[in-house]
Every structure is written in structure tokens, then in C-alpha cells.
């Protein structure tokens, strides 16, 4: 097996505690449109998917017209509130300061918002210019498709098998595994739910951590396994 040589981070819910902000905004707007769903239901079922894909699924299931009503409105709300309200995940700054692997960010969120929030919490310098959005790849290429992870590995110059991904969502885990990468699941964000760790493991994560300070050891365990 190939040794791990690079690390790809998701952004929302992994580097910054922003996933819960977005979920609460989305639930509030869905309720206003007549679509009843709880914060936990949205987090467990849809976290890691693009908002457009979520709306398409809910439209089909609930028989409601949601896309025209909510797509642009939600994006505008997220653009204002997430950069203003999000904070760095506890312990992530110290980990990035000591982590010696080449790394990048691969997110479903549009690039301008990812860069703004990373700048605001003091993390952009640890990744720039290696920050990538699936939205820039074209329609239909967001997670759970593997495209953004394959693109990130290509830009970094590493084979997918040499890469480990840090993800908080089952859909993100599926995308990384489809890309041929190892995955460490992260459950330390405020949007975590009861079966979060189990779901990530069932989705294909090699291991899970709830404290970002445990990441170097988790990467080291995968590297040791590959050497063995």
C-alpha cells in the first residue's frame, strides 16, 4: 500500500464550525416554505451535499416548489452570516502549525465564501493558494461525486492513494472513498449528532476523531499501517 503524503481538508464543520450555522439557516427557510425538517435530520441526511441537490431531493419527496423560492435567497443569507459568525474548530490552529504534510481545502461551498471565512478565522495562510471549490468544476460535480477530491490531489501533485481526507459528512466520505483516498471522519463540530461517528465509519472512514488535536496521531496510524 502507498504511504500517505498529503492531506485534504473539508472546510465547513472540519476547519470552521460553520456547518451548524448553515443548517439552522436552511431549516428556518425550509420551514417558511412549508417543508418541515429538523436540524438533526438535515445534518444527518444531507450534510456534505450541495444546497441545490438537497432542494431537488426535498422537492421530489415533498411535492413542493423550493428551488426558485429558496436557492438564491439561502446563498445570500449564508454569504452574510457564515463569514461573520463562524469560528475556527477548537484545536485546529495548533494542528495546522505542526502538521508537516502538504495540504489543501476541497469544499462544496463556493470559493469566495470559503476564502472569506478562512481569512476571518486566521486559517487561510495555512492553505492558500490551494483552496478549491466543487462549484468551479461545473454543474453536477459536487460531493458525493469524487471530482473535487481528485482535482485537489491533481493540483497538489499526489496520487489519490497517497492522500487522506478529513471529512465530517457521510457524503464527503463517500466522495473521498470513490476517489481512492483514505478518510478520517471528524465529529467535533457543533452539528454532530448521536450516530455521527458510526455513520462515518459505515460510509468508509478509516477512523473518526472528535478532537482535532487527535488528527496527527490518526494520520500517523494510517501511515504506520501502510508501512506495515
Phi and psi restraints in degrees (value plus and minus 20) as a CYANA .aco file:
   2 UNK   PHI    -104.1   -64.1
   2 UNK   PSI     120.1   160.1
   3 UNK   PHI     -91.8   -51.8
   3 UNK   PSI     124.9   164.9
   4 UNK   PHI     -89.5   -49.5
   4 UNK   PSI     107.9   147.9
   5 UNK   PHI    -146.5  -106.5
   5 UNK   PSI     -29.6    10.4
   6 UNK   PHI    -168.8  -128.8
   6 UNK   PSI     138.6   178.6
   7 UNK   PHI    -147.6  -107.6
   7 UNK   PSI     111.1   151.1
   8 UNK   PHI    -131.2   -91.2
   8 UNK   PSI     108.7   148.7
   9 UNK   PHI    -126.1   -86.1
   9 UNK   PSI     114.4   154.4
  10 UNK   PHI     -89.6   -49.6
  10 UNK   PSI     145.2   185.2
  11 UNK   PHI    -121.4   -81.4
  11 UNK   PSI     -89.8   -49.8
  12 UNK   PHI     -87.0   -47.0
  12 UNK   PSI     101.8   141.8
  13 UNK   PHI      67.9   107.9
  13 UNK   PSI     -24.9    15.1
  14 UNK   PHI    -140.1  -100.1
  14 UNK   PSI     -75.4   -35.4
  15 UNK   PHI    -111.1   -71.1
  15 UNK   PSI     -58.8   -18.8
  16 UNK   PHI    -145.5  -105.5
  16 UNK   PSI     125.0   165.0
  17 UNK   PHI    -105.7   -65.7
  17 UNK   PSI      43.0    83.0
  18 UNK   PHI    -127.8   -87.8
  18 UNK   PSI     -37.5     2.5
  19 UNK   PHI     -79.2   -39.2
  19 UNK   PSI     -61.0   -21.0
  20 UNK   PHI     -85.6   -45.6
  20 UNK   PSI     -54.1   -14.1
  21 UNK   PHI     -83.9   -43.9
  21 UNK   PSI     -68.2   -28.2
  22 UNK   PHI     -82.8   -42.8
  22 UNK   PSI     -61.5   -21.5
  23 UNK   PHI     -83.1   -43.1
  23 UNK   PSI     -64.0   -24.0
  24 UNK   PHI     -84.6   -44.6
  24 UNK   PSI     -59.7   -19.7
  25 UNK   PHI     -83.0   -43.0
  25 UNK   PSI     -65.6   -25.6
  26 UNK   PHI     -84.5   -44.5
  26 UNK   PSI     -61.5   -21.5
  27 UNK   PHI     -83.3   -43.3
  27 UNK   PSI     -63.4   -23.4
  28 UNK   PHI     -80.8   -40.8
  28 UNK   PSI     -64.6   -24.6
  29 UNK   PHI     -90.1   -50.1
  29 UNK   PSI     -57.2   -17.2
  30 UNK   PHI     -82.7   -42.7
  30 UNK   PSI     -62.8   -22.8
  31 UNK   PHI     -79.6   -39.6
  31 UNK   PSI     -61.5   -21.5
  32 UNK   PHI     -84.2   -44.2
  32 UNK   PSI     -43.5    -3.5
  33 UNK   PHI    -114.9   -74.9
  33 UNK   PSI     -12.3    27.7
  34 UNK   PHI      66.9   106.9
  34 UNK   PSI      -4.9    35.1
  35 UNK   PHI    -130.4   -90.4
  35 UNK   PSI      82.8   122.8
  36 UNK   PHI    -102.9   -62.9
  36 UNK   PSI     103.4   143.4
  37 UNK   PHI    -176.8  -136.8
  37 UNK   PSI     125.0   165.0
  38 UNK   PHI    -111.3   -71.3
  38 UNK   PSI     142.4   182.4
  39 UNK   PHI     -77.9   -37.9
  39 UNK   PSI     -64.9   -24.9
  40 UNK   PHI     -85.7   -45.7
  40 UNK   PSI     -59.6   -19.6
  41 UNK   PHI     -82.5   -42.5
  41 UNK   PSI     -63.7   -23.7
  42 UNK   PHI     -86.1   -46.1
  42 UNK   PSI     -60.4   -20.4
  43 UNK   PHI     -84.5   -44.5
  43 UNK   PSI     -66.7   -26.7
  44 UNK   PHI     -91.8   -51.8
  44 UNK   PSI     -60.2   -20.2
  45 UNK   PHI    -108.4   -68.4
  45 UNK   PSI     -55.9   -15.9
  46 UNK   PHI    -138.6   -98.6
  46 UNK   PSI     -27.9    12.1
  47 UNK   PHI     -76.4   -36.4
  47 UNK   PSI     112.7   152.7
  48 UNK   PHI      78.2   118.2
  48 UNK   PSI     -31.9     8.1
  49 UNK   PHI    -113.7   -73.7
  49 UNK   PSI     137.2   177.2
  50 UNK   PHI     -90.4   -50.4
  50 UNK   PSI     130.5   170.5
  51 UNK   PHI     -82.0   -42.0
  51 UNK   PSI     -56.0   -16.0
  52 UNK   PHI     -82.1   -42.1
  52 UNK   PSI     -64.3   -24.3
  53 UNK   PHI     -85.5   -45.5
  53 UNK   PSI     -58.0   -18.0
  54 UNK   PHI     -81.6   -41.6
  54 UNK   PSI     -67.1   -27.1
  55 UNK   PHI     -82.5   -42.5
  55 UNK   PSI     -59.5   -19.5
  56 UNK   PHI     -81.7   -41.7
  56 UNK   PSI     -62.3   -22.3
  57 UNK   PHI     -86.1   -46.1
  57 UNK   PSI     -66.1   -26.1
  58 UNK   PHI     -87.7   -47.7
  58 UNK   PSI     -55.7   -15.7
  59 UNK   PHI     -78.8   -38.8
  59 UNK   PSI     -66.3   -26.3
  60 UNK   PHI     -86.4   -46.4
  60 UNK   PSI     -62.7   -22.7
  61 UNK   PHI     -91.8   -51.8
  61 UNK   PSI     -60.8   -20.8
  62 UNK   PHI    -117.8   -77.8
  62 UNK   PSI     -29.7    10.3
  63 UNK   PHI      47.1    87.1
  63 UNK   PSI      13.1    53.1
  64 UNK   PHI    -134.1   -94.1
  64 UNK   PSI     135.0   175.0
  65 UNK   PHI    -115.8   -75.8
  65 UNK   PSI      84.8   124.8
  66 UNK   PHI    -135.1   -95.1
  66 UNK   PSI     -51.5   -11.5
  67 UNK   PHI     -79.9   -39.9
  67 UNK   PSI     -75.9   -35.9
  68 UNK   PHI     -84.9   -44.9
  68 UNK   PSI     -51.4   -11.4
  69 UNK   PHI     -97.0   -57.0
  69 UNK   PSI     -57.9   -17.9
  70 UNK   PHI    -134.9   -94.9
  70 UNK   PSI     -41.8    -1.8
  71 UNK   PHI     -78.8   -38.8
  71 UNK   PSI     -79.1   -39.1
  72 UNK   PHI     -90.5   -50.5
  72 UNK   PSI     -57.1   -17.1
  73 UNK   PHI     -81.6   -41.6
  73 UNK   PSI     -62.8   -22.8
  74 UNK   PHI     -86.5   -46.5
  74 UNK   PSI     -64.1   -24.1
  75 UNK   PHI     -79.7   -39.7
  75 UNK   PSI     -61.0   -21.0
  76 UNK   PHI     -83.6   -43.6
  76 UNK   PSI     -60.8   -20.8
  77 UNK   PHI     -86.2   -46.2
  77 UNK   PSI     -63.7   -23.7
  78 UNK   PHI     -83.9   -43.9
  78 UNK   PSI     -59.0   -19.0
  79 UNK   PHI     -80.3   -40.3
  79 UNK   PSI     -53.1   -13.1
  80 UNK   PHI    -103.0   -63.0
  80 UNK   PSI     -68.0   -28.0
  81 UNK   PHI    -103.9   -63.9
  81 UNK   PSI     -58.9   -18.9
  82 UNK   PHI     -84.6   -44.6
  82 UNK   PSI     -69.2   -29.2
  83 UNK   PHI     -80.6   -40.6
  83 UNK   PSI     -51.1   -11.1
  84 UNK   PHI     -99.2   -59.2
  84 UNK   PSI     -53.5   -13.5
  85 UNK   PHI    -125.3   -85.3
  85 UNK   PSI     -43.3    -3.3
  86 UNK   PHI     -90.4   -50.4
  86 UNK   PSI     127.8   167.8
  87 UNK   PHI    -146.1  -106.1
  87 UNK   PSI     135.7   175.7
  88 UNK   PHI     -84.1   -44.1
  88 UNK   PSI     124.0   164.0
  89 UNK   PHI     -79.2   -39.2
  89 UNK   PSI     117.1   157.1
  90 UNK   PHI     -76.7   -36.7
  90 UNK   PSI     107.3   147.3
  91 UNK   PHI      69.5   109.5
  91 UNK   PSI     -30.3     9.7
  92 UNK   PHI     -90.1   -50.1
  92 UNK   PSI     -54.0   -14.0
  93 UNK   PHI     -81.6   -41.6
  93 UNK   PSI     -66.9   -26.9
  94 UNK   PHI     -82.7   -42.7
  94 UNK   PSI     -58.4   -18.4
  95 UNK   PHI     -85.4   -45.4
  95 UNK   PSI     -64.6   -24.6
  96 UNK   PHI     -85.8   -45.8
  96 UNK   PSI     -51.1   -11.1
  97 UNK   PHI     -88.6   -48.6
  97 UNK   PSI     -48.9    -8.9
  98 UNK   PHI    -121.8   -81.8
  98 UNK   PSI     -37.6     2.4
  99 UNK   PHI     -90.0   -50.0
  99 UNK   PSI     106.5   146.5
 100 UNK   PHI    -119.6   -79.6
 100 UNK   PSI     -23.5    16.5
 101 UNK   PHI     -97.1   -57.1
 101 UNK   PSI     123.5   163.5
 102 UNK   PHI     -77.5   -37.5
 102 UNK   PSI     123.1   163.1
 103 UNK   PHI    -167.7  -127.7
 103 UNK   PSI     140.5   180.5
 104 UNK   PHI    -168.4  -128.4
 104 UNK   PSI     151.7   191.7
 105 UNK   PHI    -132.2   -92.2
 105 UNK   PSI     112.5   152.5
 106 UNK   PHI    -149.3  -109.3
 106 UNK   PSI      95.4   135.4
 107 UNK   PHI    -151.5  -111.5
 107 UNK   PSI     135.7   175.7
 108 UNK   PHI    -100.1   -60.1
 108 UNK   PSI     -39.3     0.7
 109 UNK   PHI     -92.3   -52.3
 109 UNK   PSI     127.7   167.7
 110 UNK   PHI     -82.0   -42.0
 110 UNK   PSI     128.1   168.1
 111 UNK   PHI     -80.2   -40.2
 111 UNK   PSI     -60.8   -20.8
 112 UNK   PHI     -81.0   -41.0
 112 UNK   PSI     -58.9   -18.9
 113 UNK   PHI     -92.5   -52.5
 113 UNK   PSI     -60.7   -20.7
 114 UNK   PHI     -79.5   -39.5
 114 UNK   PSI     -67.4   -27.4
 115 UNK   PHI     -85.7   -45.7
 115 UNK   PSI     -57.7   -17.7
 116 UNK   PHI     -86.5   -46.5
 116 UNK   PSI     -65.6   -25.6
 117 UNK   PHI     -89.0   -49.0
 117 UNK   PSI     -58.4   -18.4
 118 UNK   PHI     -84.8   -44.8
 118 UNK   PSI     -57.3   -17.3
 119 UNK   PHI     -83.8   -43.8
 119 UNK   PSI     -65.6   -25.6
 120 UNK   PHI     -83.7   -43.7
 120 UNK   PSI     -52.0   -12.0
 121 UNK   PHI    -117.1   -77.1
 121 UNK   PSI     -15.8    24.2
 122 UNK   PHI      59.9    99.9
 122 UNK   PSI       5.1    45.1
 123 UNK   PHI    -132.0   -92.0
 123 UNK   PSI     -31.0     9.0
 124 UNK   PHI     -80.5   -40.5
 124 UNK   PSI     -56.9   -16.9
 125 UNK   PHI     -81.5   -41.5
 125 UNK   PSI     -41.7    -1.7
 126 UNK   PHI    -101.3   -61.3
 126 UNK   PSI     -28.1    11.9
 127 UNK   PHI    -148.3  -108.3
 127 UNK   PSI     -54.4   -14.4
 128 UNK   PHI     -77.1   -37.1
 128 UNK   PSI     118.4   158.4
 129 UNK   PHI    -112.2   -72.2
 129 UNK   PSI      -6.2    33.8
 130 UNK   PHI    -109.5   -69.5
 130 UNK   PSI      44.3    84.3
 131 UNK   PHI    -146.8  -106.8
 131 UNK   PSI     101.8   141.8
 132 UNK   PHI    -150.7  -110.7
 132 UNK   PSI     125.4   165.4
 133 UNK   PHI    -141.6  -101.6
 133 UNK   PSI     116.8   156.8
 134 UNK   PHI     -83.7   -43.7
 134 UNK   PSI     -45.2    -5.2
 135 UNK   PHI     -83.4   -43.4
 135 UNK   PSI     -46.1    -6.1
 136 UNK   PHI     -99.3   -59.3
 136 UNK   PSI     -29.2    10.8
 137 UNK   PHI    -107.1   -67.1
 137 UNK   PSI     -36.8     3.2
 138 UNK   PHI      98.8   138.8
 138 UNK   PSI     148.3   188.3
 139 UNK   PHI     -81.0   -41.0
 139 UNK   PSI     118.2   158.2
 140 UNK   PHI      56.7    96.7
 140 UNK   PSI      -0.3    39.7
 141 UNK   PHI    -138.0   -98.0
 141 UNK   PSI      -3.1    36.9
 142 UNK   PHI     -99.2   -59.2
 142 UNK   PSI     141.8   181.8
 143 UNK   PHI     -76.1   -36.1
 143 UNK   PSI     119.7   159.7
 144 UNK   PHI    -104.7   -64.7
 144 UNK   PSI     -10.7    29.3
 145 UNK   PHI     -87.9   -47.9
 145 UNK   PSI     128.3   168.3
 146 UNK   PHI    -101.4   -61.4
 146 UNK   PSI     -22.5    17.5
 147 UNK   PHI     -75.4   -35.4
 147 UNK   PSI     -65.5   -25.5
 148 UNK   PHI     -87.3   -47.3
 148 UNK   PSI     -54.5   -14.5
 149 UNK   PHI     -90.7   -50.7
 149 UNK   PSI     -60.1   -20.1
 150 UNK   PHI     -83.8   -43.8
 150 UNK   PSI     -59.7   -19.7
 151 UNK   PHI     -83.3   -43.3
 151 UNK   PSI     -64.8   -24.8
 152 UNK   PHI     -80.8   -40.8
 152 UNK   PSI     -64.6   -24.6
 153 UNK   PHI     -83.4   -43.4
 153 UNK   PSI     -60.7   -20.7
 154 UNK   PHI     -82.4   -42.4
 154 UNK   PSI     -64.5   -24.5
 155 UNK   PHI     -83.9   -43.9
 155 UNK   PSI     -54.3   -14.3
 156 UNK   PHI    -101.2   -61.2
 156 UNK   PSI     -36.2     3.8
 157 UNK   PHI      64.9   104.9
 157 UNK   PSI       6.6    46.6
 158 UNK   PHI    -142.9  -102.9
 158 UNK   PSI     127.1   167.1
 159 UNK   PHI     -87.4   -47.4
 159 UNK   PSI     124.7   164.7
 160 UNK   PHI     -72.3   -32.3
 160 UNK   PSI     -55.4   -15.4
 161 UNK   PHI     -88.4   -48.4
 161 UNK   PSI     -33.4     6.6
 162 UNK   PHI    -114.9   -74.9
 162 UNK   PSI     -13.0    27.0
 163 UNK   PHI    -139.1   -99.1
 163 UNK   PSI     119.2   159.2
 164 UNK   PHI    -136.1   -96.1
 164 UNK   PSI     118.2   158.2
 165 UNK   PHI    -129.1   -89.1
 165 UNK   PSI     119.9   159.9
 166 UNK   PHI    -127.0   -87.0
 166 UNK   PSI      94.8   134.8
 167 UNK   PHI    -154.6  -114.6
 167 UNK   PSI     128.2   168.2
 168 UNK   PHI    -128.3   -88.3
 168 UNK   PSI     -26.6    13.4
 169 UNK   PHI    -139.3   -99.3
 169 UNK   PSI     130.4   170.4
 170 UNK   PHI     -83.2   -43.2
 170 UNK   PSI     -60.4   -20.4
 171 UNK   PHI     -84.4   -44.4
 171 UNK   PSI     -56.6   -16.6
 172 UNK   PHI     -87.3   -47.3
 172 UNK   PSI     -58.4   -18.4
 173 UNK   PHI     -82.6   -42.6
 173 UNK   PSI     -65.4   -25.4
 174 UNK   PHI     -79.1   -39.1
 174 UNK   PSI     -61.0   -21.0
 175 UNK   PHI     -83.5   -43.5
 175 UNK   PSI     -64.5   -24.5
 176 UNK   PHI     -86.8   -46.8
 176 UNK   PSI     -60.6   -20.6
 177 UNK   PHI     -87.4   -47.4
 177 UNK   PSI     -57.4   -17.4
 178 UNK   PHI     -85.0   -45.0
 178 UNK   PSI     -45.4    -5.4
 179 UNK   PHI    -101.4   -61.4
 179 UNK   PSI     -24.9    15.1
 180 UNK   PHI      64.2   104.2
 180 UNK   PSI       5.0    45.0
 181 UNK   PHI    -129.7   -89.7
 181 UNK   PSI     136.7   176.7
 182 UNK   PHI    -100.2   -60.2
 182 UNK   PSI     134.3   174.3
 183 UNK   PHI    -154.7  -114.7
 183 UNK   PSI     116.2   156.2
 184 UNK   PHI    -130.5   -90.5
 184 UNK   PSI     101.5   141.5
 185 UNK   PHI    -102.4   -62.4
 185 UNK   PSI     123.1   163.1
 186 UNK   PHI    -140.1  -100.1
 186 UNK   PSI     108.2   148.2
 187 UNK   PHI    -143.2  -103.2
 187 UNK   PSI       4.3    44.3
 188 UNK   PHI    -115.0   -75.0
 188 UNK   PSI     -16.4    23.6
 189 UNK   PHI    -101.1   -61.1
 189 UNK   PSI     143.3   183.3
 190 UNK   PHI     -88.9   -48.9
 190 UNK   PSI     -33.3     6.7
 191 UNK   PHI    -110.1   -70.1
 191 UNK   PSI     -15.0    25.0
 192 UNK   PHI     -81.0   -41.0
 192 UNK   PSI     133.9   173.9
 193 UNK   PHI    -155.2  -115.2
 193 UNK   PSI     154.8   194.8
 194 UNK   PHI     -75.3   -35.3
 194 UNK   PSI     -67.4   -27.4
 195 UNK   PHI    -122.0   -82.0
 195 UNK   PSI       3.4    43.4
 196 UNK   PHI     -76.9   -36.9
 196 UNK   PSI     -73.3   -33.3
 197 UNK   PHI     -81.3   -41.3
 197 UNK   PSI     -65.0   -25.0
 198 UNK   PHI     -82.0   -42.0
 198 UNK   PSI     -60.4   -20.4
 199 UNK   PHI     -86.2   -46.2
 199 UNK   PSI     -59.6   -19.6
 200 UNK   PHI     -85.0   -45.0
 200 UNK   PSI     -60.9   -20.9
 201 UNK   PHI     -85.8   -45.8
 201 UNK   PSI     -62.5   -22.5
 202 UNK   PHI     -84.2   -44.2
 202 UNK   PSI     -50.6   -10.6
 203 UNK   PHI     -94.5   -54.5
 203 UNK   PSI     -35.3     4.7
 204 UNK   PHI     106.0   146.0
 204 UNK   PSI     -16.3    23.7
 205 UNK   PHI     -85.2   -45.2
 205 UNK   PSI     121.0   161.0
 206 UNK   PHI     -89.2   -49.2
 206 UNK   PSI     -58.8   -18.8
 207 UNK   PHI    -177.4  -137.4
 207 UNK   PSI     152.4   192.4
 208 UNK   PHI    -152.5  -112.5
 208 UNK   PSI     133.3   173.3
 209 UNK   PHI    -154.5  -114.5
 209 UNK   PSI     128.1   168.1
 210 UNK   PHI    -129.8   -89.8
 210 UNK   PSI     -28.3    11.7
 211 UNK   PHI    -144.7  -104.7
 211 UNK   PSI     101.7   141.7
 212 UNK   PHI     -80.3   -40.3
 212 UNK   PSI     -44.4    -4.4
 213 UNK   PHI     -86.7   -46.7
 213 UNK   PSI     -34.0     6.0
 214 UNK   PHI    -106.9   -66.9
 214 UNK   PSI     -21.4    18.6
 215 UNK   PHI     -83.0   -43.0
 215 UNK   PSI     -67.4   -27.4
 216 UNK   PHI     -76.0   -36.0
 216 UNK   PSI     -59.4   -19.4
 217 UNK   PHI     -87.9   -47.9
 217 UNK   PSI     -57.1   -17.1
 218 UNK   PHI     -87.6   -47.6
 218 UNK   PSI     -58.9   -18.9
 219 UNK   PHI     -86.6   -46.6
 219 UNK   PSI     -61.6   -21.6
 220 UNK   PHI     -81.0   -41.0
 220 UNK   PSI     -55.3   -15.3
 221 UNK   PHI     -85.9   -45.9
 221 UNK   PSI     -59.8   -19.8
 222 UNK   PHI     -87.1   -47.1
 222 UNK   PSI     -62.2   -22.2
 223 UNK   PHI     -82.3   -42.3
 223 UNK   PSI     -62.2   -22.2
 224 UNK   PHI     -83.3   -43.3
 224 UNK   PSI     -59.3   -19.3
 225 UNK   PHI     -83.2   -43.2
 225 UNK   PSI     -62.1   -22.1
 226 UNK   PHI     -86.6   -46.6
 226 UNK   PSI     -57.3   -17.3
 227 UNK   PHI     -87.1   -47.1
 227 UNK   PSI     -53.3   -13.3
